Amino acid sequence: MTRLIFLGAPGAGKGTQAQRLSAESQVPHISTGDILRTAVAKQTDLGKKAAHYMNAGELVPDDLILDLIRERLGQADATNGWILDGFPRNVSQANFLDGLLEEIQQPCDFVLNLDVPDEVLVTRLLSRGRQDDTEAVIRNRLAVYREQTEPLIDFYRGRQQLVSVNGNQPMDAVTAELKRVIAA
């Protein structure tokens, strides 16, 4: 079984690497963004609540995200493992997740942090060519990420669950390093 949490700044390659490992491990890649979009599209009760915030351009509150994660981890395809991408985003969510995983008896195997220097992240994100990806916006997103996620890295390091991987290398090399960590 594979139960992983991916951490990393915007542009670090979390989504790409999570998808690769998901396919290889045959466990779902669970992205909070995907969960939100699916719940809204299916017009579930939680999806309708989330749509209200999203349509107003507001962040979806933690308690609603937590309910969506609880619902998603309870689905049949997640019983043999999962890869979480984009959750938790802060220590409060990490504490909730700990309680939830204990409750559903699905402990996390590893928290994988893709470590990439900021200058590389800025270059990667600028090369995507998205209109809203200006250097100033990207640097602000990185600052917000550092403010919210640095405590998470320390949180998981203190529990001996964190494994940092050099994300500043070719994609296949990152995948190979992640596979080594999981196989160990």
Residue pairs with C-beta under 8 A, 6 or more apart in sequence:
1 27
1 80
1 81
1 109
2 21
2 25
2 27
2 81
2 82
2 83
2 109
2 182
3 27
3 81
3 82
3 83
3 101
3 106
3 107
3 108
3 109
4 18
4 21
4 82
4 83
4 84
4 108
4 109
4 110
4 111
4 112
4 182
5 83
5 84
5 87
5 88
5 97
5 108
5 110
5 111
5 112
5 156
6 14
6 17
6 18
6 83
6 84
6 85
6 86
6 112
6 114
7 14
7 111
7 112
7 113
7 114
7 149
7 152
7 153
7 156
7 162
8 14
8 113
8 114
8 115
8 116
8 167
9 114
9 116
9 118
9 121
9 142
9 145
9 146
9 149
10 121
10 125
10 138
10 141
10 142
10 145
11 116
11 120
11 121
11 122
11 124
11 125
11 138
12 114
12 115
12 116
12 121
12 167
13 114
13 116
13 167
13 171
13 174
14 85
14 86
14 114
15 29
15 31
15 85
16 171
17 112
17 114
17 167
17 171
17 174
17 175
17 178
18 29
18 31
18 83
18 85
19 29
20 175
21 29
21 83
21 175
21 178
21 179
21 182
22 28
22 29
22 83
24 179
25 81
25 83
25 182
26 80
27 77
27 78
27 80
27 81
27 82
27 83
28 77
28 78
28 82
28 83
29 82
29 83
29 85
30 69
30 72
30 73
30 78
30 82
30 83
30 84
30 85
30 87
31 85
31 86
32 65
32 68
32 69
32 85
32 86
32 87
33 86
35 68
35 69
35 72
36 47
36 50
36 54
36 60
36 65
36 68
38 47
39 46
39 47
39 50
39 68
40 47
40 48
40 50
40 51
40 54
41 47
44 71
46 64
46 67
46 68
46 71
49 64
50 60
50 64
50 68
53 59
53 60
53 61
53 64
54 60
62 90
62 92
62 93
62 96
65 87
65 93
66 93
66 96
66 100
69 84
69 87
69 97
69 100
70 100
72 78
73 82
73 100
73 101
73 104
73 106
74 104
78 106
79 106
82 106
84 97
87 93
87 97
88 94
88 96
88 97
88 152
89 148
89 149
89 152
90 148
90 149
90 151
90 152
91 151
91 152
91 155
94 152
94 155
94 156
97 108
101 107
101 108
108 161
109 182
110 161
110 162
110 163
110 181
110 182
111 156
111 161
111 162
111 163
112 163
112 164
112 165
112 178
112 181
113 153
113 156
113 162
113 163
113 164
113 165
114 165
114 167
114 174
115 164
115 165
115 166
115 167
115 168
116 124
116 167
116 168
117 168
118 139
118 142
120 168
121 138
121 142
122 135
122 138
122 139
122 142
125 133
125 138
126 133
126 135
126 138
153 162
153 164
156 162
163 181
165 174
165 177
165 178
165 181
166 174
166 177
167 174
169 177
